[in-house]
Amino acid sequence: MSKAIVIGAGVIGCSIALELARQGYEVIALDKAQSPGQGSSNASSAVVRFNYSTFDSVALAWESYHCWKNWPEHLGSKQESY
């Protein structure tokens, strides 16, 4: 089995680690924080917005919104209700 080390366990690092694991890699994610998402991802306030100054940015936000709506399905888990 191939092994991979991902430096950073924010939203990007964890996403990379997930996809590598799905491809059969044994993955370890390292971060200077005590738990995943405590760095830049934590500081972003997790806001999804559409008011950008360029069409490309608005289009990317729109596509991303639809990906996030299906995120539990992508992860292979049931969506929790609150």
Summary of the structure (lengths in Angstrom):
residues: 82
radius of gyration: 15.0
end to end distance: 39.0
largest distance: 45.4
contacts: 172
relative contact order: 0.14
helix: 44%
strand: 12%
